[in-house]
Amino acid sequence: MRIVFVLILLVNLGVFALGQGVFGAAPADKGRSTKGAPEAQLNPEAVVIAPGRFQTR
């Protein structure tokens, strides 16, 4: 029983280390850009800004 407990503890520690990025980039960070600025909009002319329904006077 003690061996099973130690094995589960080691597996949990390994999964935690993987999630924190100890073995490289964390899975949650894959596909994210490291640049500070967001990417440029592909078609900025398609965006239309219309007046809102609720305007304060």
Summary of the structure (lengths in Angstrom):
residues: 57
radius of gyration: 23.8
end to end distance: 72.6
largest distance: 72.6
contacts: 63
relative contact order: 0.07
helix: 44%
strand: 0%
